[in-house]
Amino acid sequence: INIARGSVVDEQALIEALQNEVIFAAGLDVYEKEPLQESALFTLPNVVTLPHVGSATAETRKKMANLAYKNLVEALEDKTPRYLVNPNFV
């Protein structure tokens, strides 16, 4: 299962491993090149492909907006944002 970034997985190597049953199955919602056009991944019975929309629920988007708002307020108050993803670059 890859829900990170598409470039984490070598898709051609994955396809070959799936075809040769080196890997039993794969579930993907990210791809090397997006949007995924034609791909052998679509023809393999042991692959489930989904669009990268796992966070696209009203509840999740509301929480994401709230966290972004809190980060913005803290940054404007000259504080280190609590939910800062990359503190090494600030």
N, C-alpha and C positions, 0 to 999 in steps of 0.2 A: 504494500500500500504506500503510495507516494502522494502526500497532500502538502508537500513543502514547495519546492520549486522544480519546474520541469527539467532544468539542466542538471539536477542531481542524478538523474537516471539517463544512461545511454540507451535511448529507445531502440535502436537497431539491435544492440546486444540483448535487450530485454525480449524483443520479438523472437530472436533466434533461440533464446533460452526457453521461452514459452512453447515455441514450435517443437523443440527437441525434448520437452518435458523435463528440463533441468530445473525449471521453476514451475510449480503446480498451477498458479493463477496470479493475476494481478488486478488491482483496483486502482484506477488513476483518475484524478481530477485536475491534474496539471501536466503539461506536455513541454517538450523541448521548444517547439515553435507553436505559438498560439495565435489565432485559433487553429486547432488541429484540422487539417483539410483531409486529404485521403491518406489512409494509413492501414497497414496490415493489422494494427491493433483492433480495428473495427471488425475484422473478419475472424478473429480468433474466439473460439467458444469459451476459453478460460480467461477472458478479459472483460472487466466491467469498466466502462468509461463514462464519466460524468463531467458536466461543466464545472468550473471552479466557482461554485456559488454556495459553498458550505456555510458561509457566514451571512447569507442573504435572507435572514429572517427579520421580521420587524423587531423582535425582542433583542436580537444580537446587534442590529444596527443602532438601536436606541442606546444600548450599553456602550457601543463603540463611540457614539457621539458624546455621551456623557463623560467617558474617559478622556476624550480629546478636549472637551470643554474644561475639565479639571486641570489637565496639563497646561492648557493655554492660560488659565487664571493664575496658576502657580508660577509660570514663566513670567507673566506680566508683573507679578509681585516680587520678581527677582529671586525666586526660589527654584530649587531643582525640582522639576516635575516628578511626582511620585511614580507615574507610569512610563517613565522614560525608557525607551527601548535600547538606545545606544549611549549610555552615560559616558563612555570613553571619548566620545567626540564632542562633548559639550565643554 
